[in-house]
Amino acid sequence: MKNWKKLLACLLVGLMALTVFTACDASVGAPMSPKRSDAESESVKALCDTFKGVTYDKDLSEKAYYVAYWVAGTSPSCSVNKEKTELSRKNSVDNVAKTYLNQGYYASAFDSMGIGKGIGGGMAKDDFTPGFDIKPDPNSTSDIIFVLPKDGTYPEAMTKAAKGKTKLGVAYVVKDGVSYAVVLFG
C-alpha cells in the first residue's frame, strides 16, 4: 500500500509540474483582462501631452476597449518579452480582413475578425488608425500579430498613426499587473 501512495504522489507532482511548464496563457496568476480608460487618467494625459494637438475621445476609447477585450480573449503566444515592453497576440484571419488591413480600413477589418461583436456591435466607421503594430506572422500565411506596447512607451507605429490626427482613444490589456496600451487615433 505504501508503494501505491508513493506512486500516486509522484504522479500528482509530475502532473502539477507539467501544468506549470505548459501554461502559456493567463491561467497562472492574475487573468489577462481588458481595462477601460477615462480622460482623467495619468496615462491618457501623458498620451495627449506627447502627441500635441490630440485630445481624448470617449467613442474611440470604447473602440479601443473592444480591441483590448478581443486581445485579452485570444490564444496567447508564449513569447512575452522579458523586459515586458510589448505584448504580442496572434490570430488567424481570412483574406477579407487582410485586404481591409492592407487598405487601411481598420474598422472593417476588425469587424471582419469579430472584434467588438457581442459587446458593442462592432466598430462602425473606418475613422481611426491603430497606434500599435499589426503585422503578418512570418511563420504563417493566415495569421496576423497584434503588438501592443507597454503603457508609457511610444513606439514608431504610435508616432506614425498620430500624424495629422486630432483625437485619441485608449484602453488597456492588463497581464500580470502590467498594462499594455491599445491606442486608436482619429
C-alpha positions in Angstrom: 0.0 0.0 0.0 2.9 2.4 0.8 4.3 1.9 -2.7 0.9 2.9 -4.3 0.8 6.1 -2.2 4.3 7.0 -3.3 3.5 6.3 -6.9 0.3 8.3 -6.7 2.2 11.2 -5.0 4.9 11.1 -7.8 2.2 11.1 -10.5 0.5 14.1 -8.9 3.7 16.1 -8.5 4.6 15.3 -12.2 1.1 16.4 -13.3 1.4 19.7 -11.4 4.9 20.3 -12.8 3.6 19.7 -16.3 0.7 22.2 -15.9 3.2 24.9 -14.7 5.5 24.3 -17.7 2.8 24.2 -20.3 0.8 27.2 -19.0 1.4 29.9 -21.6 -1.7 32.0 -21.0 -3.1 34.0 -18.2 -4.3 30.9 -16.3 -1.3 31.2 -13.9 -1.5 34.3 -11.7 -4.0 37.1 -12.4 -6.1 36.5 -15.6 -5.4 38.7 -18.6 -8.1 41.3 -18.8 -9.2 44.5 -20.7 -9.5 47.8 -18.9 -11.3 51.0 -19.9 -9.7 54.4 -19.7 -11.0 57.9 -18.9 -9.9 61.4 -19.8 -8.5 62.0 -16.2 -6.1 59.1 -16.1 -2.4 59.9 -15.9 -1.7 57.6 -18.9 -4.3 59.5 -21.1 -2.9 62.8 -20.0 0.7 61.6 -20.9 -0.5 60.5 -24.4 -2.2 63.8 -25.1 0.9 65.7 -23.9 3.2 63.5 -26.0 1.1 63.9 -29.2 0.4 67.7 -29.2 -3.0 68.7 -30.6 -4.6 65.4 -29.8 -7.5 65.2 -27.3 -9.2 62.3 -25.6 -12.2 60.8 -27.4 -14.7 58.6 -25.5 -16.0 56.9 -28.6 -12.5 56.0 -29.8 -11.8 54.7 -26.3 -14.8 52.4 -26.5 -13.5 51.0 -29.8 -10.0 50.6 -28.2 -11.7 48.7 -25.4 -13.3 46.3 -27.9 -9.8 45.6 -29.3 -8.4 45.1 -25.8 -11.3 42.8 -24.9 -10.6 40.7 -28.1 -6.8 40.6 -27.5 -7.3 39.5 -23.8 -9.6 36.7 -25.1 -7.3 35.4 -27.9 -5.0 32.5 -27.6 -1.7 33.9 -26.4 1.7 33.1 -27.8 4.2 32.1 -25.3 6.8 34.7 -26.2 6.3 37.6 -23.9 9.3 39.9 -24.0 11.3 39.6 -20.8 11.5 43.3 -20.3 7.7 43.5 -20.8 7.9 46.3 -23.4 5.3 44.7 -25.6 2.6 42.1 -25.6 2.1 40.1 -28.8 -1.0 38.2 -29.7 -1.7 36.4 -32.9 -4.9 35.2 -34.6 -5.9 33.7 -37.9 -7.7 36.0 -40.3 -9.4 35.5 -43.6 -8.5 37.2 -46.9 -11.3 39.8 -46.4 -9.7 41.0 -43.1 -6.2 41.0 -44.7 -7.5 43.1 -47.6 -9.1 45.6 -45.3 -6.0 45.8 -43.2 -3.8 46.4 -46.2 -6.1 49.2 -47.4 -6.2 50.9 -44.0 -9.9 50.1 -43.4 -9.3 49.1 -39.8 -12.9 49.2 -38.6 -14.0 46.9 -41.4 -11.0 44.6 -40.8 -11.7 44.4 -37.1 -15.5 43.8 -37.8 -14.5 41.0 -40.1 -12.4 39.5 -37.4 -15.3 39.7 -34.9 -13.7 42.4 -32.7 -16.5 44.3 -30.9 -19.2 41.9 -31.9 -21.2 40.8 -28.9 -20.1 43.6 -26.6 -20.8 46.6 -28.6 -22.0 45.7 -32.1 -18.8 46.4 -34.0 -16.5 49.2 -35.0 -18.8 51.3 -37.2 -17.0 53.8 -39.4 -13.4 53.5 -40.7 -12.4 56.7 -38.9 -9.3 55.6 -36.9 -5.8 54.3 -37.2 -4.3 51.9 -34.6 -1.3 53.2 -32.7 0.2 49.7 -32.4 1.7 47.2 -34.9 -0.5 44.8 -36.8 1.7 42.6 -38.9 1.6 39.3 -40.7 3.1 36.3 -38.9 6.3 35.3 -40.7 5.6 31.7 -39.9 2.0 31.6 -41.2 0.1 32.7 -44.3 -3.2 33.1 -42.3 -2.1 34.7 -39.0 -1.5 38.3 -38.0 0.1 39.6 -34.9 -1.1 42.5 -32.8 1.9 44.0 -30.9 0.7 46.2 -28.0 3.3 48.5 -26.3 3.7 48.7 -22.6 1.8 51.7 -21.2 4.1 54.7 -21.2 6.1 53.7 -24.2 5.5 55.4 -27.6 6.7 53.1 -30.5 7.2 54.2 -34.1 3.8 52.8 -35.0 2.1 55.1 -32.5 4.0 58.2 -33.7 3.1 57.5 -37.3 -0.5 56.9 -36.5 -0.8 60.2 -34.6 0.4 62.4 -37.5 -2.5 64.6 -38.7 -4.9 63.3 -36.1 -6.9 65.3 -33.6 -8.3 62.8 -31.2 -7.3 59.5 -29.5 -8.9 56.7 -27.7 -7.2 54.3 -25.4 -7.8 51.1 -23.4 -5.5 48.6 -21.9 -4.8 44.9 -21.7 -3.5 44.0 -18.3 -1.4 40.9 -17.9 0.5 40.0 -14.7 -0.1 43.5 -13.4 1.4 45.2 -16.4 -0.7 47.4 -18.7 -0.3 47.4 -22.4 -1.9 50.2 -24.4 -4.5 49.9 -27.2 -4.3 53.4 -28.7 -6.5 54.5 -31.6 -6.1 57.9 -33.4 -8.8 59.6 -35.4 
